[in-house]
Amino acid sequence: MNFQLHTLSKSLRHTLTVFLLALSFGYFSGLDLLKHTTDFKVAGVEQNVLGNEIDEQAEELHFKMSERALQGLIHSHVISLGMLFLMLSIIMYFSSYTEGVKYFLMIEPMVSLVVTFGGLWLLWLGFSWMKYIIMCSGILMHLSLIAIILLLLKDLLLHKSYFAKK
């Protein structure tokens, strides 16, 4: 297959653009939920998984996540985000960017996905230092997704050859 996104028909480019925007809306609504549950802080991640019932000055009481709840969280996130990253990787494959950029952005979010949610499991098991790994891999995963979306939108809507055809 030797075609690129910017060579697709206008209707298919616009369909992919709307898909990327809708997907972004859903993804960032989940990121907003993460903000409310962790405040994007290492301590928030730890509190959300391990609870804070020992902290007498806590404003809101959290209990340690049950094993079943943790398994459900990991299962649903890894399956759904894995599928999302696979779809984006396939679309990224047909972009006009260099092989190195494409390869990194096609692989990295899935590696970070496993590290982030595997890290949650290890944190729950008592490896408290994992909270830092979880935070770093989670940030890298989110930044990679943002980069993929922006680069794909640029390739679909603002590619040089798109303007040359007019």
N, C-alpha and C positions, 0 to 999 in steps of 0.2 A: 504494500500500500504506500503510494507515494503522493499523498495529497496533504495539504495543510489547511488549518482552520480558515485562514483568510481567503482561501480559494473556494470555499463552500458557497452555495447560493445565499442570497441575502436573507431569504426566509429561514434557512437552517441556522445561519449565524445569529439571527435575532432570536430564534427559539432557544439556542444554547445560551445566549445572553440572559434571557428571561429566566431560564433554568438556574443559571449561576446566581442571579439576584434573589430568586425565591429560596434557593438553598442557603444563601448567605443570611437571609432573614431568619430562617429557622435555626441556623447554627449560632448566630449572634444572640438570639433570644435565649438559647441554652447558656451562652457565655454570661448573659445578664443574670441568669439564675445562679450560676457559679459565683458571681460577684456577691450576691445576697447571702449565699451559704458559707463562703470562705473569706469574703472581703479581699480576695486575691492576695492573701497573706499565708505564709508557711504555718503560722499558728492557727489560722482558720481551717486549713486543710487537716491539720492534726486534730483539732477540736471536732470537726465534722465526722471524722472516722472514729476517733478514740473517745470522744465525749469530753465533758468538762465538769462532771459532777463533784470533783474534788475542789474545784475553785469556788470558794464561798462568795467571792465578789463578782462572779459572772452575772451579766445582765440577763442572759437567756440560758436555760439549762439544756444541755445536750448529753445524751447517754451514748455509750460506745455502740457503734453500729453492730447489729447482729450479723452473724456469719451469713445467714440467708439474705439479708438486705445487701450486704457487700457483694455476694455472689450475683445477685440480681442486677446491681449497679454495674459491675464489671461486665457481665454477660451482655446487657442491653447496650452499653456504650461501645464495647469493642466490636460487636457485630454491626451495629448501625454506623458507627464512625468508620469502621473498616470498609464497609460498602461505599460510603460517601467518598473516602479517600481513593478507593479503587476507581470509581467513576471519574473523579477529577484527574487521576493519573492517566487513564485512557484518553481523556480529552487533551491533557497536557502533552501526551505523546505526539499528537498531531499539530502541536504549535510550532512556530517558526524559531524557537529559541535554541541555543546550542545544546548539544547532547549532554554536556555536563550539568547545565542548569536543569534540564528536563529530568535527568537521572536523579539528581539530588532531591528535587521537589516531588518526584514520583515515589521515592522510597522513604524519605525522612518522616513524613507524618505517620506512616504506619509503624516505623520503629519507635517513634515517640509515643504512639498510642499504646504499644505493648509495655514500654518502660513506665509510662504514667500509671496505667491501671494495674500492671504487675506490682508497681511500687505501692499502690494503695493496699494491695493484699499483704505485702511485706510490712508495711506500716501497721496494719491491723494485727499482724502476728507479733509485733513488738520491736521491730527494727525502726526506732524513732528517727534515725538519721536519714531514712528514705524520704522524709518530708521535703528535704532539699532537692533530691533527685526528681521527685514528683513535680515540684515547682518548676525546675529548669526544663524538664522534658515537656511539661504542659505548655510552658511559654513557647518553646521551640515548635511544638505541634501547632499552636494557634497562629504563630507568626508565619509558619510554612503555609497554612491554609490561606491566610490573608494574601501572601505573595502569589500563590497559585491563582486565586480568584482574580486579583488585579492584573496579573500577566495574561491570563486567558481573556479577560475583558479587553485588554489593550490589543491583543492579537485579533480578536473577533471584530472590534469596532474601529481601531485606530491604526491598523497595519498600513505601511507605506503603499503597498500595491493596491490596497483598497481605494486610496485616493487617486492613484495613477489611472485607474480604469474609468474614472468619471469623465 
